[in-house]
Amino acid sequence: MRKTSINLIILFAVLCIFGCNKKENQSKTQPETMENIQVSDYGVTSKGDSIKKYTLTNKNGMKLEVINFGGIITSLTAPDKNGKYEDVVLGFTKPEDYFNGNPYYFGALIGRYGNRIANAKFTLEGKTYDIDKNDGPNSLHGGKEGFHTKFWNIEPVKDAKFPTLKLTYTSADGEEGYPGKLTTTVLYTLTDDNALEISYEAETDKPTVVNLTQHSYFNLSGNFSKTILDHELQINADKFTPVNETLIPTGEQKAVKGSAFDFTASKTIGKDINADDDQLKKGKGYDHNWILNGSGLRSIAKVYHPESGRVMEVLTDEPGVQFYSGNFLDGKFNTKTGGKNEFRTGFCLETQHFPDSPNQVSFPSPELKPGQKYHSKTIYKFSVKK
């Protein structure tokens, strides 16, 4: 009896020590994980949704700010050649400008279908679907109330190696005209090598089309009243898809060699942007899809800003990228650094399937069927060149 009591006392002591150590370890690791992700109030939409801002910080002091309206990136800092961190993504100065239309799609997650679909319709398995017509005769970026206008559920991922947010949104069958209930998950990760990693997943209960992307505008100068024409750009693509008057691809896959669209070697964005070129006139500058070389996750573009020394490398597993030179920025809104968001003060590199792919059988298919899982990954990695 006495031996049993001693054993019980020893067991109790061991459990206490283990429990205390476990509690102590949790108290050490939990704040360490969460101190890299701060949550604060951001604003309230006209529908009464309370919007939160999530601030991620890596070990270098780089910061990413995301709100749960539209999964929008409102700020992303990167160091210059002197080690100074500055915001490099365009955005509004007032929360309501994001909530009330966001006409430029600043920083937003785009879905169900990034870019344009001709005549706002497509046929899938013999059935024609009419979707929202919000860009002349076409549908753009999922429709007027696409994913950029939706309330996303956001959770910090507690066991992640680097500060990570998990964003989820379920799009109802028939939303904006698209078939199937689509469940979408996006991960934003800020790594210690100053990279923003974006991972997309989606599943459906009916055949549908999916093309998710991120619509941040970059200006590596850190001064949003300056144009991006002095940025040097290289795109790993030998071909692009020419467009018609409403910016829908004609179906042709045209070689870039010898044209204003040749970025196979790095050159300033402004070098050929005003060339006497029919395609540039149609887009008011660059607003086209480049057909990327290679497959799988690979480096597809690099941007360098000589004055600041900032470099942004883009990696993706997508077949295309839309390079857009901010041709529809019109100076109607204030920038975060003073002045206005004027013509060509930001550029986008939107990784994607090609525009109008649901209607063009020669393009990579964007179809997603029940039982399949949509996967895509894009990385924006920042460094310095002195």
Steps between C-alpha positions, in 0.01 A plus 500: 500500500785731599686417174189580298467837674864587427452406133192720480689793654787454253255479208319814620832688528605395148164610358528835680850559365396399147188716519693801631766460230233467231323811631832687516588397143156608376539837670836539328400388151146634475581872539805453276277365222231763541725802555574482126128542420311794644124551459331842512172665403496644149146618421136406446340439160163636389362149566616521861790257472777582746828492311825404668858570396766231544862614515769238438864577585803286414831488689644780282221745576322460165124547540192378314154643576186315390131567563218247503307699238602367159811339650656835413868576556496860621875528563822308435840637594838417344854628568696730271879499447544697825291253699197730520165317496224676306155403379516383135132428420244759395185543702235737629534733798140437620347158582172593329675530163579127520146420614315714244608352170882499497497593128867409451479169694785626723660209686201267462456127462334442164246226419329303386670590177787744482514713184241517220244258358360601161137606479454402865414139415657160454387145423595210724400139431236616252338759725541876452547722804436874501721680749513860619574753224712769669761597238324617183369182335726280713533372853809609695652354818201290601235769454399816681468311828784256454728369774653849539174617665447202731546456873776240545547298816860544619686290756868528596667160452650432844735213412648655184875549464450862390211743569210367293134589451237254381217665306184312408190587301217283367337625181141378459385312192391764248686792660568757224368233260771238563395136553581295809566576864867594509694473825817707484803511731789743466817511710706818535847427643774753575833318505829601659665540158259789431259307278122515490374152416140459383347153475154446352269197530141446388243220477160487333186287507421564130718548192614863494786726393757649737783750456614657826758778523624792711460856375760704688651799320870549567719808495846408628601866542282522812362830367158442347486831313793390282442297183633147462652572157855497643458147641696235309295189418589155371232239416592139424265468203557467124135557406198705602129496412392797283157651574208658316346841569337381825826337620385143435773271357460435129623142547837572338819421692747752367880507536627800696836514322561831327189662649418738785384191690847346517609496865716189467791730582450757776397848382319797649122484489500841334739411218240381247171576674417789262611319185283515189350157566136403449500277809633777723235735367226248580622458859603866548835340587575151624192305610572159349559137586849357451530126432762391752788272412535177696264333745473439872609752761769709330631856479296684237576869547736748667454870562784733603477861611849652461449804724385304807687180416186294563453177305180295480511148357177319412471121507190303404371166372240672279525498116453877458550841655311823432740792496296814549670841503230690692346659190159557660624673815341842466602717797160490672636377834777610734805279540640381832813713445330821385388601152260298286488151350576629151546329163769227517599548862470127570537169316349154548641156428189282535585130471219315326347272242450693177213749462185356339632144537147358556420603140832415334578130469862561397572662840574301820168390648376672818230237561466351849287190558358347820763284669786709360692761695619827349857580607709806415797675657662839441793661682606867501856504632680823589873569510746785445751573225761760598 
